[in-house]
């Protein structure tokens, strides 16, 4: 039988998480959270999964997405994946974004 700890170590090592609705890639890290994002999922309710630094699930719904966007727009992240950075640049190029809505790219 596979334990939760073994699953967490696998996810951390491989930087991907496969769920029923697709593959989630390690996208962003902060001092408190690690975010996995399915870049092909357009629904804010299902595109993001948030873990704490012990790899315990914090959220896998809209609240994970809100946390991700807050950390991106506040610049409180310590690491960003190349794909997430590429998406952040595209996001910032949208017309009509207020300056405080833009993602801080480091």
C-alpha positions as YAML, in Angstrom:
chain: A
units: angstrom
residues:
- id: 1
  name: UNK
  ca: [0.00, 0.00, 0.00]
- id: 2
  name: UNK
  ca: [1.30, 3.47, -0.93]
- id: 3
  name: UNK
  ca: [1.32, 6.03, 1.86]
- id: 4
  name: UNK
  ca: [0.48, 9.74, 1.60]
- id: 5
  name: UNK
  ca: [4.10, 10.55, 2.41]
- id: 6
  name: UNK
  ca: [5.31, 8.41, -0.51]
- id: 7
  name: UNK
  ca: [2.89, 10.19, -2.85]
- id: 8
  name: UNK
  ca: [4.09, 13.59, -1.60]
- id: 9
  name: UNK
  ca: [7.73, 12.61, -2.15]
- id: 10
  name: UNK
  ca: [6.93, 11.41, -5.68]
- id: 11
  name: UNK
  ca: [5.19, 14.69, -6.52]
- id: 12
  name: UNK
  ca: [8.03, 16.75, -5.06]
- id: 13
  name: UNK
  ca: [10.68, 14.75, -6.95]
- id: 14
  name: UNK
  ca: [8.90, 14.62, -10.32]
- id: 15
  name: UNK
  ca: [7.39, 18.11, -10.30]
- id: 16
  name: UNK
  ca: [4.11, 16.83, -11.76]
- id: 17
  name: UNK
  ca: [0.82, 15.68, -10.36]
- id: 18
  name: UNK
  ca: [-1.66, 13.64, -12.41]
- id: 19
  name: UNK
  ca: [-5.32, 14.03, -11.47]
- id: 20
  name: UNK
  ca: [-8.56, 12.93, -13.09]
- id: 21
  name: UNK
  ca: [-8.73, 16.16, -15.11]
- id: 22
  name: UNK
  ca: [-5.14, 16.37, -16.36]
- id: 23
  name: UNK
  ca: [-1.50, 16.87, -15.48]
- id: 24
  name: UNK
  ca: [-0.49, 19.61, -13.07]
- id: 25
  name: UNK
  ca: [3.03, 21.03, -13.21]
- id: 26
  name: UNK
  ca: [4.97, 22.64, -10.39]
- id: 27
  name: UNK
  ca: [4.54, 26.31, -11.27]
- id: 28
  name: UNK
  ca: [5.22, 28.57, -8.29]
- id: 29
  name: UNK
  ca: [6.76, 28.42, -4.82]
- id: 30
  name: UNK
  ca: [6.49, 30.78, -1.89]
- id: 31
  name: UNK
  ca: [7.83, 30.53, 1.64]
- id: 32
  name: UNK
  ca: [4.56, 28.84, 2.65]
- id: 33
  name: UNK
  ca: [3.07, 27.19, -0.45]
- id: 34
  name: UNK
  ca: [3.82, 25.19, -3.57]
- id: 35
  name: UNK
  ca: [1.42, 25.58, -6.49]
- id: 36
  name: UNK
  ca: [0.80, 23.05, -9.25]
- id: 37
  name: UNK
  ca: [-0.99, 24.31, -12.37]
- id: 38
  name: UNK
  ca: [-2.73, 22.55, -15.24]
- id: 39
  name: UNK
  ca: [-1.93, 25.08, -17.98]
- id: 40
  name: UNK
  ca: [-4.52, 23.52, -20.27]
- id: 41
  name: UNK
  ca: [-7.41, 23.83, -17.81]
- id: 42
  name: UNK
  ca: [-9.35, 27.07, -18.29]
- id: 43
  name: UNK
  ca: [-11.62, 26.75, -15.26]
- id: 44
  name: UNK
  ca: [-10.41, 28.78, -12.27]
- id: 45
  name: UNK
  ca: [-12.04, 26.18, -10.04]
- id: 46
  name: UNK
  ca: [-9.86, 23.35, -11.35]
- id: 47
  name: UNK
  ca: [-6.65, 24.76, -12.82]
- id: 48
  name: UNK
  ca: [-4.59, 25.00, -9.64]
- id: 49
  name: UNK
  ca: [-3.62, 22.88, -6.63]
- id: 50
  name: UNK
  ca: [-1.96, 24.37, -3.54]
- id: 51
  name: UNK
  ca: [0.17, 22.46, -1.02]
- id: 52
  name: UNK
  ca: [1.96, 23.66, 2.09]
- id: 53
  name: UNK
  ca: [5.72, 23.11, 2.36]
- id: 54
  name: UNK
  ca: [5.11, 19.70, 3.99]
- id: 55
  name: UNK
  ca: [3.25, 18.67, 0.80]
- id: 56
  name: UNK
  ca: [-0.10, 18.58, 2.59]
- id: 57
  name: UNK
  ca: [-3.02, 19.64, 0.40]
- id: 58
  name: UNK
  ca: [-4.25, 23.14, 1.25]
- id: 59
  name: UNK
  ca: [-6.69, 23.67, -1.65]
- id: 60
  name: UNK
  ca: [-7.56, 22.20, -5.02]
- id: 61
  name: UNK
  ca: [-10.30, 24.62, -6.03]
- id: 62
  name: UNK
  ca: [-10.98, 28.32, -6.61]
- id: 63
  name: UNK
  ca: [-9.18, 29.28, -3.39]
- id: 64
  name: UNK
  ca: [-5.93, 27.78, -4.72]
- id: 65
  name: UNK
  ca: [-6.33, 29.94, -7.84]
- id: 66
  name: UNK
  ca: [-6.96, 33.05, -5.72]
- id: 67
  name: UNK
  ca: [-3.85, 32.32, -3.63]
- id: 68
  name: UNK
  ca: [-1.77, 31.80, -6.78]
- id: 69
  name: UNK
  ca: [-2.91, 35.09, -8.30]
- id: 70
  name: UNK
  ca: [-2.32, 36.97, -5.03]
- id: 71
  name: UNK
  ca: [1.23, 35.61, -4.78]
- id: 72
  name: UNK
  ca: [1.87, 36.47, -8.44]
- id: 73
  name: UNK
  ca: [0.50, 40.03, -8.27]
- id: 74
  name: UNK
  ca: [2.17, 40.74, -4.91]
- id: 75
  name: UNK
  ca: [5.48, 39.24, -6.05]
- id: 76
  name: UNK
  ca: [5.70, 37.11, -2.92]
- id: 77
  name: UNK
  ca: [7.02, 34.06, -4.73]
- id: 78
  name: UNK
  ca: [10.55, 32.67, -4.46]
- id: 79
  name: UNK
  ca: [10.51, 30.52, -7.61]
- id: 80
  name: UNK
  ca: [8.51, 30.50, -10.85]
- id: 81
  name: UNK
  ca: [8.64, 27.86, -13.58]
- id: 82
  name: UNK
  ca: [9.57, 28.91, -17.12]
- id: 83
  name: UNK
  ca: [6.05, 28.03, -18.37]
- id: 84
  name: UNK
  ca: [4.38, 30.02, -15.58]
- id: 85
  name: UNK
  ca: [6.66, 32.97, -16.32]
- id: 86
  name: UNK
  ca: [5.76, 32.79, -20.01]
- id: 87
  name: UNK
  ca: [2.05, 32.76, -19.10]
- id: 88
  name: UNK
  ca: [2.56, 35.66, -16.68]
- id: 89
  name: UNK
  ca: [4.11, 37.77, -19.44]
- id: 90
  name: UNK
  ca: [1.16, 36.99, -21.73]
- id: 91
  name: UNK
  ca: [-1.28, 37.81, -18.92]
- id: 92
  name: UNK
  ca: [0.36, 41.21, -18.40]
- id: 93
  name: UNK
  ca: [0.03, 42.03, -22.10]
- id: 94
  name: UNK
  ca: [-3.78, 42.03, -21.87]
- id: 95
  name: UNK
  ca: [-5.38, 45.37, -22.56]
- id: 96
  name: UNK
  ca: [-7.30, 47.02, -19.76]
- id: 97
  name: UNK
  ca: [-5.32, 45.65, -16.82]
- id: 98
  name: UNK
  ca: [-4.77, 48.11, -14.00]
- id: 99
  name: UNK
  ca: [-1.18, 48.35, -12.77]
- id: 100
  name: UNK
  ca: [-2.07, 46.65, -9.46]
- id: 101
  name: UNK
  ca: [-3.59, 43.71, -11.39]
- id: 102
  name: UNK
  ca: [-0.39, 42.92, -13.25]
- id: 103
  name: UNK
  ca: [1.88, 40.07, -12.26]
- id: 104
  name: UNK
  ca: [5.24, 41.03, -10.82]
- id: 105
  name: UNK
  ca: [7.84, 39.19, -12.88]
- id: 106
  name: UNK
  ca: [11.20, 38.58, -11.23]
...
